[in-house]
Amino acid sequence: MKISVIATLGMLSLMQTPPSYAENANGKKLFLQRCAMCHGADIKGTGALAHKSNPPTPDLTTAAFKKRLRDYPGVIVSSVILRPNGDLIPKTLRENGVKVAPYAWKVSDFRDLHQYMSEVIAASR
């Protein structure tokens, strides 16, 4: 019995996704589902709705944004998503008939999204 439990745990540990990949996969999923329609998969402001917002969706691979993302990790992402008084993002989506289901954001989601965006931005040099 003891050997079978140890063997089962060993097999399960081999099947688990490493934490860094799991976090990155969550960040990528969130970005593609909730951000790419404006920012584009490349994060350069090339999404289908990029030029339909006012002001137009920014290129997040610029040096200025990279610095803000590095200086204030997670704050930039969360402040844009959760801004209490600005409604630019919902307005742009509404005006273009895009429906995005409500989402209960967790701290780990902001971390994962920040990590994913940082990796894509770093690779875009």
Order of alpha helices (4+ residues) and beta strands (2+ residues): alpha-alpha-alpha-alpha-alpha-alpha-alpha
